[in-house]
């Protein structure tokens, strides 16, 4: 079992996201460490790309702040090395950065470096299953996971393709569109989870979750974990705009993380026991 | 197969292929968009390649009746005399709306209608594609929203008015530098949010498969006509075809039917801006010459040649012409350049502006600033192009007049009329 799958083994996993280097390297280290104190089981670390087509305005602004602060792939890897956390880390970025790294074209040098600094896997939103072969091969070579995103529009045939290249967990997109906090959970989430019930990988739901209550709803509906990005990035963005001390922002992140994590646990305890599957 | 058959068209092909042009192309988009892209590929195969339900017949009829095709291939008498070579102009500026863009916009909006889509979104740089899409959507009764960078809105106000007057919503994009690159990203986000009932009319031969191939097929009418017309007018195929290249839709349209004619040299004229060097400190390429100076990478759904820094971040491009101001280029064009079939060249802002005035004064045709780049190359390199040259006049320059007045005064363009008395007063 990989590091990532293990993180889902004992109850629901809380998977927060932050963009590395937002708004600067040192603050960002403190913020990610606060997420671990708040109960993170896995952390998704965003490596900013200049054209983040799958992101909504909140994360897009974070990407701009981080790039303006000088974040590069090498600084990202240094950041991972400097982090004092004890949970698996996933790199979330776009394919061009993975593809361009190092002397040799293709994803291998990036994956090799990621393995060296201790990352556990990748989420690459603009890399569908059809183009994922080279990255999947590099992940296999270095023992890392490749997490795929399943959309509400993904049909059975595509789901088969996705699962065949995925490991660690599946990132279940709760609704159509781009990332961004929402006030309610889409009805499509439960339907998506039902469709995935036979897939033998943990299912983490993301896109739009911003409160403990929403986390509870999603886990109660059958999710093995919740992914929260924009709601946390909002805390960083607000702290930056108000020029708040880093420690205060970190405290707020820790507190929101606790709420989200507690919501996920609550949802799990309220979940109706699933009928035992019997083999035919 | 006779020469005529080779040039005839798309009707005898029914397979969209895998979307790869050598190592370029493909589909690099969020999973949420993949089913829509598969649905579009299926519709492209059935309707565009297979003429199901008479799609191609209706498209051709509307191109003729609404679009004003065929456009003439005009011999440019004074340029021919000046350069000592036969110069022919393919007059895409005479297509309804004033640019080749309508060929593609009409094709895609019609296809969206055949697919049962209910809404059109598009992005635009110079506004010509947005205008063409707004016109096609109004013509076919589809609601339309166009994303446009804030900077481009300020540079291209006449086209903003035209889009609004045709009933389209124009949504400003304020991220980044507010140009085409940001508008494309924003339109992809809208599409990802509304993919079930919305079709994204991509404005060039860029993006995920099947867009590069499909847009090329809609634009191939340019070279299909030009090839017949030059044989009639000059009695033979040309020695060279010149077309300006931003994303590359008029380029691929002008080249496509000539690609098998290996004696015809194909020149993709890019925007050289103020320099071909990248300013590493500011992360800006003061040009839009991705074929000439770019490197391979992945942007907006396909693998192609890009303006990017050493880390793979996309750098800001520049051109006096907002229609060429884009950091990427179509994957098929990138492939044809690698194969040696297309020669990429670059013309800087000053030479393009001088060519703009020259064509206006000597031929009575005010070209789009995009097109002026092709004439800039003709001016500097006519001696090496052979005896018969076709230049694709991709669009007309009415939309650019405000920038031209401003830039002409600022640069002291040598062959331009004195505009200072009229500065800003258009």
Interface residues (C-beta under 8 A of the other chain):
Chain A: X49 X50 X51 X52 X53 X54 X55 X56 X60 X64 X67 X72 X73 X94 X95 X96 X97 X99 X100 X101 X105 X125 X126 X127 X128 X130 X131 X148 X149 X150 X151 X152 X153 X154 X155 X158 X162 X173 X176 X177 X178
Chain B: X26 X27 X28 X29 X30 X31 X32 X34 X35 X36 X175 X176 X181 X185 X188 X189 X192 X193 X194 X195 X196 X296 X297 X298 X299 X300 X301 X306 X308 X310 X311 X312 X313 X314
